[in-house]
Amino acid sequence: MNERKPIGNAFMDVINAFIRVVKAEIAEVFQNIGAQIKQKGLGVLIMLAALFPLLAAVIFLLMALYQLLSLWLPSWGASLVMFLLSLLLTGGMVMFALKKIGGTDNDDPV
């Protein structure tokens, strides 16, 4: 009537149940990580897509500035001013980026 399992079989049942629980927890963690990656990946994709209208806006702004400078300067002068402003902006952005990634230590007072 009342069958008793050997202790080895009972121990194996406990270990198998533990393995099933661990596998279920690991699967749930991977599902949560996958959902977060999908959510953040979509945000990054939308940010990259937003760069194209921004680039078009910058191009039109530069064209308007060129036309405005052409009123006071000859066309070669307006082009030269635009070239120099672009170089200054690029240099400033590179210096800022290098400071942010730790390429230079200009923040420390001597």
C-alpha positions in Angstrom: 0.0 0.0 0.0 2.5 2.6 1.1 5.5 2.3 -1.1 8.6 4.0 0.0 11.1 5.2 -2.6 14.7 4.6 -2.0 16.5 7.6 -0.7 18.6 7.8 -3.9 15.5 8.2 -6.1 14.0 10.8 -3.8 17.3 12.7 -3.9 17.3 12.6 -7.7 13.7 13.9 -7.8 14.7 16.8 -5.7 17.7 17.6 -7.9 15.6 17.3 -11.0 13.0 19.7 -9.6 15.8 22.1 -8.7 17.2 22.0 -12.2 13.8 22.7 -13.7 13.3 25.7 -11.4 16.8 27.1 -12.3 16.1 26.6 -16.0 12.8 28.4 -15.7 14.4 31.3 -13.9 17.3 31.6 -16.4 14.7 31.6 -19.3 12.7 34.3 -17.6 15.9 36.4 -17.1 16.8 36.0 -20.8 13.3 37.0 -21.9 13.5 40.1 -19.7 16.9 41.0 -21.2 15.5 40.4 -24.7 12.5 42.7 -24.1 14.8 45.5 -22.8 17.1 45.2 -25.8 14.1 45.4 -28.2 12.8 48.4 -26.4 16.1 50.3 -26.4 17.0 49.1 -29.9 13.8 50.7 -31.2 14.7 53.9 -29.5 18.2 53.9 -31.0 16.7 53.2 -34.4 14.3 56.1 -34.1 17.2 58.4 -33.0 19.2 57.4 -36.0 16.2 58.1 -38.2 15.8 61.6 -36.7 19.4 62.5 -37.8 18.3 62.7 -41.5 15.8 65.6 -41.0 18.3 67.2 -38.7 21.0 67.0 -41.5 18.6 68.5 -44.0 17.8 71.4 -41.6 21.5 72.1 -41.1 22.1 72.1 -44.9 19.3 74.6 -45.4 20.6 76.7 -42.5 24.1 76.8 -44.1 22.6 77.7 -47.4 20.7 80.6 -45.8 23.8 81.8 -44.0 25.7 81.7 -47.3 23.1 83.7 -49.1 23.1 86.3 -46.2 26.9 86.6 -46.3 26.8 86.9 -50.1 24.9 90.2 -49.6 28.0 91.8 -48.0 30.9 89.8 -49.4 31.7 88.4 -52.8 30.8 84.7 -53.2 34.3 83.5 -52.6 34.4 85.5 -49.3 31.2 84.0 -48.2 32.5 80.5 -49.0 35.7 81.2 -47.1 33.8 82.4 -44.0 31.6 79.3 -44.1 34.7 77.1 -44.5 36.4 78.7 -41.5 33.3 78.5 -39.3 32.9 74.8 -40.2 36.6 74.1 -39.3 36.2 76.0 -36.0 33.0 74.1 -35.1 34.6 70.7 -36.0 37.7 71.5 -33.9 35.5 72.5 -31.0 33.5 69.3 -31.2 36.6 67.1 -31.4 38.1 68.8 -28.4 34.8 68.4 -26.5 34.6 64.7 -27.5 38.2 64.0 -26.5 37.6 65.7 -23.1 34.5 63.6 -22.5 36.2 60.3 -23.4 39.2 61.1 -21.3 41.7 61.7 -24.1 43.1 64.8 -22.3 43.2 65.9 -18.7 42.6 69.7 -19.0 40.1 69.7 -16.1 42.7 69.1 -13.4 44.1 72.3 -11.9 47.8 72.3 -11.5 
